[in-house]
Amino acid sequence: FSLSIEKSRLMKNVIDVYAFHEEEGGDEVTLEKIQTIPTYKEKDQDPLIAACQMRFSPDKDASHLFVSNAGINTISIYDRDIKTGLLTMKGSLPIGGEYPKDFCIFPDEKHIAVANNESGTITFLNIDYEHGLLSMCARELEIDEPNSICMVKLQG
């Protein structure tokens, strides 16, 4: 995604989607911008919004994209067309903490953990892919200024 500063000093907070083209029999590769879409709902304009993290869903088609938006403390959920790569925003919802710097999707693909830097918490949410909804599913965990989060499924 791109974060560009305009003359007004507002971050642009958009996702640019590109198509990859490879010349047949040649070594030349080109990228073509096919979409620009905001990381949050347009009504939420605020100079302090910063898109912090972006992750695809762990399913084999990476059919959903998630983006955290600090400043308005939301995660936006997008459907990704697996043929064209184009994105459609399903929703942008509060995450129950302040300044979501990072997040991870559980291996079950049904839950998400969000590292909220300013509130010093990790919040846990259910993911409803069909309706583009996130809902709290467990008590928050207090962590001193979390910056990143990673989840690994253990064998055994």
MDTraj code that builds the backbone (N, CA, C; nanometers):
import mdtraj as md
import numpy as np

residues = "PHE SER LEU SER ILE GLU LYS SER ARG LEU MET LYS ASN VAL ILE ASP VAL TYR ALA PHE HIS GLU GLU GLU GLY GLY ASP GLU VAL THR LEU GLU LYS ILE GLN THR ILE PRO THR TYR LYS GLU LYS ASP GLN ASP PRO LEU ILE ALA ALA CYS GLN MET ARG PHE SER PRO ASP LYS ASP ALA SER HIS LEU PHE VAL SER ASN ALA GLY ILE ASN THR ILE SER ILE TYR ASP ARG ASP ILE LYS THR GLY LEU LEU THR MET LYS GLY SER LEU PRO ILE GLY GLY GLU TYR PRO LYS ASP PHE CYS ILE PHE PRO ASP GLU LYS HIS ILE ALA VAL ALA ASN ASN GLU SER GLY THR ILE THR PHE LEU ASN ILE ASP TYR GLU HIS GLY LEU LEU SER MET CYS ALA ARG GLU LEU GLU ILE ASP GLU PRO ASN SER ILE CYS MET VAL LYS LEU GLN GLY".split()
xyz = np.array([
    [0.0850, -0.1162, 0.0000],
    [0.0000, 0.0000, 0.0000],
    [0.0884, 0.1208, 0.0000],
    [0.0325, 0.2342, -0.0317],
    [0.1183, 0.3515, -0.0364],
    [0.0685, 0.4558, 0.0619],
    [0.1636, 0.5195, 0.1249],
    [0.1354, 0.6296, 0.2152],
    [0.2076, 0.7500, 0.1580],
    [0.1345, 0.8395, 0.0979],
    [0.2018, 0.9544, 0.0399],
    [0.1538, 1.0816, 0.1082],
    [0.2463, 1.1708, 0.1315],
    [0.2154, 1.2977, 0.1963],
    [0.1827, 1.3993, 0.0867],
    [0.0644, 1.4571, 0.0966],
    [0.0253, 1.5602, 0.0012],
    [0.0651, 1.6963, 0.0570],
    [0.0452, 1.8006, -0.0206],
    [0.0836, 1.9358, 0.0218],
    [0.0194, 1.9749, 0.1540],
    [-0.0996, 1.9243, 0.1815],
    [-0.1689, 1.9605, 0.3047],
    [-0.1168, 1.8825, 0.4252],
    [-0.0169, 1.7973, 0.4041],
    [0.0456, 1.7169, 0.5088],
    [-0.0452, 1.6044, 0.5587],
    [-0.1474, 1.5702, 0.4833],
    [-0.2317, 1.4568, 0.5184],
    [-0.1768, 1.3331, 0.4503],
    [-0.1771, 1.2218, 0.5207],
    [-0.1376, 1.0971, 0.4569],
    [-0.2499, 1.0527, 0.3649],
    [-0.2134, 0.9957, 0.2548],
    [-0.3110, 0.9531, 0.1557],
    [-0.3796, 0.8234, 0.1965],
    [-0.3082, 0.7295, 0.2594],
    [-0.3640, 0.6046, 0.3096],
    [-0.4491, 0.5315, 0.2067],
    [-0.3846, 0.4881, 0.1022],
    [-0.4532, 0.4132, -0.0032],
    [-0.3779, 0.2840, -0.0323],
    [-0.4486, 0.1912, -0.0922],
    [-0.3887, 0.0680, -0.1416],
    [-0.3873, 0.0796, -0.2928],
    [-0.2708, 0.0653, -0.3521],
    [-0.2585, 0.0622, -0.4976],
    [-0.2456, -0.0840, -0.5390],
    [-0.3319, -0.1274, -0.6309],
    [-0.3305, -0.2648, -0.6811],
    [-0.2693, -0.2621, -0.8203],
    [-0.1750, -0.3520, -0.8444],
    [-0.1047, -0.3578, -0.9725],
    [-0.1246, -0.4929, -1.0398],
    [-0.1305, -0.4914, -1.1723],
    [-0.1295, -0.6141, -1.2529],
    [0.0137, -0.6352, -1.3002],
    [0.0569, -0.7596, -1.2988],
    [0.1924, -0.7982, -1.3376],
    [0.1861, -0.8544, -1.4793],
    [0.2657, -0.7989, -1.5702],
    [0.2684, -0.8446, -1.7095],
    [0.4102, -0.8870, -1.7452],
    [0.4214, -1.0052, -1.8040],
    [0.5509, -1.0568, -1.8471],
    [0.5448, -1.0804, -1.9973],
    [0.6399, -1.0218, -2.0692],
    [0.6454, -1.0381, -2.2144],
    [0.6745, -1.1835, -2.2494],
    [0.5968, -1.2385, -2.3423],
    [0.6182, -1.3772, -2.3840],
    [0.7536, -1.3906, -2.4529],
    [0.8334, -1.4861, -2.4056],
    [0.9641, -1.5101, -2.4648],
    [1.0678, -1.4044, -2.4335],
    [1.0309, -1.3062, -2.3551],
    [1.1264, -1.1996, -2.3239],
    [1.1539, -1.1902, -2.1760],
    [1.2429, -1.1004, -2.1457],
    [1.2805, -1.0808, -2.0061],
    [1.2141, -0.9571, -1.9459],
    [1.1301, -0.8903, -2.0231],
    [1.0717, -0.7658, -1.9756],
    [0.9450, -0.7907, -1.8940],
    [0.9386, -0.7225, -1.7817],
    [0.8245, -0.7312, -1.6920],
    [0.7726, -0.5898, -1.6685],
    [0.6404, -0.5741, -1.6680],
    [0.5819, -0.4430, -1.6393],
    [0.4732, -0.4573, -1.5338],
    [0.4521, -0.3494, -1.4615],
    [0.3438, -0.3407, -1.3650],
    [0.2483, -0.2326, -1.4110],
    [0.1190, -0.2620, -1.4021],
    [0.0160, -0.1661, -1.4421],
    [-0.0764, -0.1423, -1.3234],
    [-0.0882, -0.0152, -1.2802],
    [-0.1798, 0.0153, -1.1702],
    [-0.3227, -0.0019, -1.2203],
    [-0.3993, -0.0874, -1.1495],
    [-0.5367, -0.1137, -1.1924],
    [-0.6406, -0.0635, -1.0922],
    [-0.5957, -0.0248, -0.9711],
    [-0.6916, 0.0233, -0.8719],
    [-0.6199, 0.1012, -0.7628],
    [-0.6871, 0.2037, -0.7128],
    [-0.6462, 0.2744, -0.5919],
    [-0.7697, 0.2809, -0.5036],
    [-0.7562, 0.2322, -0.3803],
    [-0.8712, 0.2259, -0.2899],
    [-0.8263, 0.2716, -0.1511],
    [-0.9089, 0.3506, -0.0799],
    [-0.8687, 0.3999, 0.0522],
    [-0.8631, 0.2878, 0.1560],
    [-0.7836, 0.3095, 0.2611],
    [-0.7703, 0.2092, 0.3668],
    [-0.8773, 0.2229, 0.4749],
    [-0.9630, 0.3205, 0.4640],
    [-1.0701, 0.3409, 0.5614],
    [-1.1869, 0.4061, 0.4903],
    [-1.3014, 0.4111, 0.5589],
    [-1.4200, 0.4729, 0.4998],
    [-1.3957, 0.6222, 0.4816],
    [-1.4354, 0.6734, 0.3674],
    [-1.4091, 0.8139, 0.3317],
    [-1.4600, 0.9127, 0.4366],
    [-1.5671, 0.8809, 0.5065],
    [-1.6229, 0.9745, 0.6052],
    [-1.5305, 0.9953, 0.7254],
    [-1.4313, 0.9078, 0.7420],
    [-1.3417, 0.9138, 0.8570],
    [-1.2176, 1.0000, 0.8336],
    [-1.2240, 1.1000, 0.7474],
    [-1.1082, 1.1849, 0.7179],
    [-1.0528, 1.2464, 0.8464],
    [-0.9239, 1.2294, 0.8684],
    [-0.8573, 1.2822, 0.9873],
    [-0.7082, 1.2894, 0.9566],
    [-0.6424, 1.4007, 0.9872],
    [-0.5000, 1.4122, 0.9548],
    [-0.4111, 1.3162, 1.0338],
    [-0.4640, 1.2532, 1.1379],
    [-0.3834, 1.1641, 1.2206],
    [-0.3997, 1.0164, 1.1849],
    [-0.4741, 0.9847, 1.0815],
    [-0.4917, 0.8454, 1.0408],
    [-0.3641, 0.7960, 0.9737],
    [-0.3220, 0.6760, 1.0121],
    [-0.2039, 0.6146, 0.9504],
    [-0.2303, 0.4657, 0.9303],
    [-0.2292, 0.4226, 0.8049],
    [-0.2392, 0.2793, 0.7771],
    [-0.1090, 0.2159, 0.8246],
    [-0.1184, 0.1191, 0.9156],
    [0.0028, 0.0640, 0.9783],
    [0.0417, -0.0740, 0.9279],
    [-0.0539, -0.1600, 0.9013],
    [-0.0220, -0.2970, 0.8635],
    [-0.1257, -0.3505, 0.7654],
    [-0.0807, -0.4420, 0.6826],
    [-0.1688, -0.5023, 0.5834],
    [-0.1334, -0.6498, 0.5740],
    [-0.2356, -0.7350, 0.5741],
    [-0.2137, -0.8793, 0.5616],
    [-0.3269, -0.9424, 0.4811],
    [-0.2879, -1.0415, 0.3997],
    [-0.3877, -1.1213, 0.3293],
    [-0.4353, -1.2328, 0.4207],
    [-0.5581, -1.2778, 0.3987],
    [-0.6095, -1.3929, 0.4729],
    [-0.5252, -1.5150, 0.4379],
    [-0.5127, -1.6093, 0.5324],
    [-0.4245, -1.7238, 0.5091],
    [-0.4823, -1.8342, 0.4208],
    [-0.6023, -1.8168, 0.3666],
    [-0.6576, -1.9200, 0.2788],
    [-0.5743, -1.9293, 0.1512],
    [-0.5861, -2.0393, 0.0790],
    [-0.4985, -2.0640, -0.0368],
    [-0.5114, -1.9580, -0.1459],
    [-0.6257, -1.8916, -0.1564],
    [-0.6457, -1.7888, -0.2592],
    [-0.6172, -1.6471, -0.2094],
    [-0.5841, -1.6330, -0.0811],
    [-0.5658, -1.4996, -0.0216],
    [-0.6823, -1.4099, -0.0629],
    [-0.8028, -1.4589, -0.0375],
    [-0.9236, -1.3950, -0.0896],
    [-0.9707, -1.2727, -0.0115],
    [-0.9028, -1.2396, 0.0986],
    [-0.9390, -1.1217, 0.1772],
    [-0.8117, -1.0465, 0.2153],
    [-0.8260, -0.9158, 0.2305],
    [-0.7158, -0.8312, 0.2743],
    [-0.7624, -0.7547, 0.3974],
    [-0.6738, -0.7416, 0.4954],
    [-0.7010, -0.6676, 0.6182],
    [-0.5982, -0.5558, 0.6293],
    [-0.6427, -0.4363, 0.6724],
    [-0.5525, -0.3217, 0.6907],
    [-0.5869, -0.2539, 0.8229],
    [-0.4838, -0.2310, 0.9078],
    [-0.5080, -0.1588, 1.0333],
    [-0.4890, -0.0090, 1.0099],
    [-0.5759, 0.0693, 1.0729],
    [-0.5741, 0.2150, 1.0601],
    [-0.5605, 0.2779, 1.1984],
    [-0.4388, 0.3233, 1.2306],
    [-0.4171, 0.3923, 1.3575],
    [-0.4757, 0.5328, 1.3455],
    [-0.5089, 0.5913, 1.4573],
    [-0.5708, 0.7241, 1.4561],
    [-0.7217, 0.7135, 1.4653],
    [-0.7806, 0.6202, 1.3881],
    [-0.9242, 0.5936, 1.4013],
    [-0.9473, 0.4542, 1.4593],
    [-0.8378, 0.3810, 1.4834],
    [-0.8411, 0.2535, 1.5551],
    [-0.9376, 0.1526, 1.4943],
    [-0.9172, 0.1272, 1.3661],
    [-1.0017, 0.0322, 1.2942],
    [-0.9165, -0.0684, 1.2171],
    [-0.9811, -0.1754, 1.1759],
    [-0.9264, -0.2649, 1.0747],
    [-1.0284, -0.2700, 0.9628],
    [-0.9808, -0.2485, 0.8410],
    [-1.0666, -0.2573, 0.7229],
    [-1.0516, -0.3959, 0.6621],
    [-1.1640, -0.4495, 0.6157],
    [-1.1671, -0.5821, 0.5539],
    [-1.2098, -0.5656, 0.4086],
    [-1.1354, -0.6299, 0.3185],
    [-1.1639, -0.6244, 0.1751],
    [-1.1816, -0.7655, 0.1210],
    [-1.2719, -0.7803, 0.0249],
    [-1.2763, -0.9013, -0.0571],
    [-1.1796, -0.8783, -0.1713],
    [-1.1059, -0.9828, -0.2111],
    [-1.0147, -0.9733, -0.3248],
    [-1.0624, -1.0680, -0.4330],
    [-1.0908, -1.0126, -0.5511],
    [-1.1304, -1.0949, -0.6654],
    [-1.0099, -1.1789, -0.7064],
    [-1.0233, -1.3113, -0.7028],
    [-0.9066, -1.3963, -0.7282],
    [-0.8657, -1.3993, -0.8751],
    [-0.9522, -1.3519, -0.9648],
    [-0.9156, -1.3468, -1.1073],
    [-0.8506, -1.2140, -1.1448],
    [-0.9037, -1.1042, -1.0921],
    [-0.8527, -0.9720, -1.1308],
    [-0.7618, -0.9085, -1.0258],
    [-0.7744, -0.9511, -0.8999],
    [-0.6987, -0.8899, -0.7913],
    [-0.7638, -0.7651, -0.7342],
    [-0.8737, -0.7191, -0.7948],
    [-0.9392, -0.5970, -0.7483],
    [-0.9998, -0.6166, -0.6094],
    [-0.9993, -0.5094, -0.5315],
    [-1.0470, -0.5122, -0.3939],
    [-1.1817, -0.4432, -0.3801],
    [-1.2646, -0.4960, -0.2910],
    [-1.3915, -0.4341, -0.2543],
    [-1.3966, -0.4276, -0.1026],
    [-1.4128, -0.3067, -0.0472],
    [-1.4184, -0.2946, 0.0984],
    [-1.5492, -0.3531, 0.1502],
    [-1.5373, -0.4433, 0.2481],
    [-1.6546, -0.5023, 0.3136],
    [-1.6925, -0.4219, 0.4372],
    [-1.5926, -0.3674, 0.5054],
    [-1.6199, -0.2909, 0.6258],
    [-1.4916, -0.2382, 0.6875],
    [-1.5076, -0.1418, 0.7771],
    [-1.3963, -0.0848, 0.8521],
    [-1.4474, -0.0654, 0.9941],
    [-1.3952, -0.1476, 1.0865],
    [-1.4555, -0.1559, 1.2189],
    [-1.3562, -0.1314, 1.3316],
    [-1.4050, -0.0796, 1.4458],
    [-1.3196, -0.0559, 1.5618],
    [-1.2626, -0.1867, 1.6164],
    [-1.1434, -0.1780, 1.6755],
    [-1.0747, -0.2978, 1.7218],
    [-1.0654, -0.3054, 1.8742],
    [-1.1203, -0.2088, 1.9459],
    [-1.1239, -0.2154, 2.0916],
    [-0.9954, -0.1744, 2.1606],
    [-0.9064, -0.1083, 2.0896],
    [-0.7815, -0.0597, 2.1475],
    [-0.7386, 0.0659, 2.0741],
    [-0.6249, 0.1220, 2.1150],
    [-0.5757, 0.2451, 2.0533],
    [-0.4435, 0.2229, 1.9812],
    [-0.4376, 0.2704, 1.8589],
    [-0.3220, 0.2676, 1.7698],
    [-0.2804, 0.1244, 1.7342],
    [-0.3623, 0.0582, 1.6509],
    [-0.3332, -0.0799, 1.6095],
    [-0.2139, -0.0866, 1.5148],
    [-0.0954, -0.1112, 1.5699],
    [0.0271, -0.1127, 1.4893],
    [0.0417, -0.2390, 1.4072],
    [-0.0061, -0.3513, 1.4590],
    [0.0117, -0.4790, 1.3898],
    [-0.1023, -0.5717, 1.4292],
    [-0.1181, -0.6783, 1.3543],
    [-0.2185, -0.7793, 1.3860],
    [-0.1785, -0.9093, 1.3194],
    [-0.2384, -1.0177, 1.3651],
    [-0.2160, -1.1466, 1.2996],
    [-0.3468, -1.2239, 1.2969],
    [-0.3615, -1.3038, 1.1941],
    [-0.4800, -1.3871, 1.1787],
    [-0.4443, -1.5265, 1.2306],
    [-0.5310, -1.5824, 1.3135],
    [-0.5075, -1.7152, 1.3698],
    [-0.5050, -1.8197, 1.2583],
    [-0.4345, -1.9312, 1.2806],
    [-0.4315, -2.0383, 1.1803],
    [-0.5706, -2.0923, 1.1438],
    [-0.6688, -2.0789, 1.2361],
    [-0.8048, -2.1253, 1.2044],
    [-0.8773, -2.0316, 1.1078],
    [-0.8154, -1.9169, 1.0759],
    [-0.8676, -1.8153, 0.9836],
    [-0.9959, -1.7486, 1.0329],
    [-1.0360, -1.7736, 1.1576],
    [-1.1618, -1.7204, 1.2104],
    [-1.1420, -1.6129, 1.3166],
    [-1.0176, -1.5917, 1.3576],
    [-0.9894, -1.4973, 1.4656],
    [-0.8683, -1.4120, 1.4304],
    [-0.8633, -1.2955, 1.4946],
    [-0.7533, -1.2025, 1.4714],
    [-0.7089, -1.1465, 1.6068],
    [-0.5791, -1.1272, 1.6234],
    [-0.5232, -1.0643, 1.7433],
    [-0.4590, -0.9331, 1.6992],
    [-0.4892, -0.8248, 1.7707],
    [-0.4440, -0.6910, 1.7322],
    [-0.3541, -0.6325, 1.8409],
    [-0.2333, -0.5896, 1.8025],
    [-0.1396, -0.5240, 1.8944],
    [-0.1680, -0.3741, 1.8931],
    [-0.2238, -0.3250, 2.0025],
    [-0.2626, -0.1840, 2.0153],
    [-0.1572, -0.1101, 2.0973],
    [-0.0726, -0.0330, 2.0297],
    [0.0439, 0.0281, 2.0917],
    [0.0086, 0.1263, 2.2025],
    [-0.0775, 0.2227, 2.1758],
    [-0.1025, 0.3294, 2.2733],
    [-0.1853, 0.2840, 2.3923],
    [-0.2765, 0.1886, 2.3735],
    [-0.3542, 0.1399, 2.4877],
    [-0.2823, 0.0272, 2.5609],
    [-0.1707, -0.0221, 2.5057],
    [-0.0945, -0.1278, 2.5706],
    [-0.1731, -0.2568, 2.5843],
    [-0.2424, -0.2945, 2.4768],
    [-0.3259, -0.4145, 2.4823],
    [-0.3139, -0.4971, 2.3550],
    [-0.3518, -0.6232, 2.3684],
    [-0.3782, -0.7075, 2.2525],
    [-0.5255, -0.7436, 2.2627],
    [-0.6001, -0.7148, 2.1574],
    [-0.7421, -0.7480, 2.1551],
    [-0.7649, -0.8643, 2.0601],
    [-0.8701, -0.9412, 2.0879],
    [-0.9006, -1.0625, 2.0125],
    [-1.0400, -1.0503, 1.9525],
    [-1.0483, -1.0755, 1.8222],
    [-1.1735, -1.0549, 1.7496],
    [-1.2095, -1.1765, 1.6656],
    [-1.3412, -1.2013, 1.6537],
    [-1.3924, -1.2988, 1.5575],
    [-1.4002, -1.2306, 1.4221],
    [-1.3779, -1.3060, 1.3147],
    [-1.3891, -1.2528, 1.1787],
    [-1.5121, -1.3130, 1.1123],
    [-1.6016, -1.2272, 1.0633],
    [-1.7167, -1.2700, 0.9831],
    [-1.6882, -1.2237, 0.8404],
    [-1.6326, -1.3133, 0.7590],
    [-1.5933, -1.2789, 0.6222],
    [-1.7136, -1.2412, 0.5363],
    [-1.8241, -1.3120, 0.5530],
    [-1.9414, -1.2890, 0.4684],
    [-1.9961, -1.1475, 0.4830],
    [-2.0026, -1.0984, 0.6068],
    [-2.0599, -0.9662, 0.6318],
    [-1.9551, -0.8571, 0.6545],
    [-1.8267, -0.8937, 0.6551],
    [-1.7209, -0.7951, 0.6767],
    [-1.7211, -0.7387, 0.8171],
    [-1.7450, -0.8264, 0.9161],
    [-1.7562, -0.7815, 1.0546],
    [-1.6463, -0.8396, 1.1425],
    [-1.6103, -0.7630, 1.2447],
    [-1.5197, -0.8073, 1.3500],
    [-1.5932, -0.7896, 1.4817],
    [-1.5821, -0.8874, 1.5725],
    [-1.6465, -0.8746, 1.7028],
    [-1.5535, -0.9286, 1.8107],
    [-1.5539, -0.8621, 1.9254],
    [-1.4691, -0.9036, 2.0369],
    [-1.5057, -1.0462, 2.0770],
    [-1.4023, -1.1281, 2.1067],
    [-1.4298, -1.2673, 2.1424],
    [-1.3594, -1.3113, 2.2701],
    [-1.2758, -1.2268, 2.3281],
    [-1.2045, -1.2617, 2.4509],
    [-1.1628, -1.1327, 2.5212],
    [-1.1234, -1.1469, 2.6464],
    [-1.0728, -1.0304, 2.7200],
    [-0.9424, -0.9834, 2.6579],
    [-0.9215, -0.8520, 2.6625],
    [-0.7950, -0.7991, 2.6126],
    [-0.6814, -0.8406, 2.7049],
    [-0.5631, -0.8451, 2.6486],
    [-0.4426, -0.8822, 2.7219],
    [-0.3561, -0.7571, 2.7337],
    [-0.3143, -0.7228, 2.8550],
    [-0.2306, -0.6041, 2.8741],
    [-0.0854, -0.6369, 2.8428],
    [-0.0258, -0.5584, 2.7533],
    [0.1133, -0.5725, 2.7097],
    [0.1696, -0.4308, 2.7012],
    [0.2907, -0.4088, 2.7486],
    [0.3494, -0.2751, 2.7463],
    [0.3866, -0.2344, 2.6033],
    [0.3122, -0.1421, 2.5455],
    [0.3361, -0.0838, 2.4125],
    [0.3717, -0.1862, 2.3045],
    [0.2816, -0.2795, 2.2739],
    [0.3133, -0.3785, 2.1697],
    [0.3308, -0.3129, 2.0330],
    [0.4314, -0.3584, 1.9597],
    [0.4583, -0.3069, 1.8254],
    [0.4309, -0.4092, 1.7165],
    [0.4553, -0.5364, 1.7446],
    [0.4346, -0.6406, 1.6444],
    [0.3746, -0.7627, 1.7109],
    [0.3160, -0.8456, 1.6273],
    [0.2564, -0.9689, 1.6770],
    [0.2664, -1.0737, 1.5671],
    [0.2940, -1.1959, 1.6077],
    [0.3082, -1.3057, 1.5125],
    [0.2510, -1.4310, 1.5770],
    [0.1897, -1.5150, 1.4987],
    [0.1347, -1.6385, 1.5514],
    [0.1845, -1.7545, 1.4670],
    [0.2272, -1.8609, 1.5344],
    [0.2769, -1.9801, 1.4669],
    [0.2037, -2.1006, 1.5238],
    [0.1529, -2.1854, 1.4374],
    [0.0853, -2.3071, 1.4808],
    [0.1912, -2.4109, 1.5174],
    [0.1811, -2.4645, 1.6396],
    [0.2756, -2.5652, 1.6865],
    [0.2299, -2.7043, 1.6444],
    [0.3234, -2.7894, 1.6155],
    [0.2937, -2.9283, 1.5803],
    [0.2893, -3.0119, 1.7077],
    [0.1995, -3.1114, 1.7106],
    [0.2013, -3.2035, 1.8241],
    [0.0802, -3.2096, 1.9049],
])
top = md.Topology()
chain = top.add_chain()
for i, resn in enumerate(residues, 1):
    res = top.add_residue(resn, chain, resSeq=i)
    for name in ("N", "CA", "C"):
        top.add_atom(name, md.element.get_by_symbol(name[0]), res)
traj = md.Trajectory(xyz[None], top)
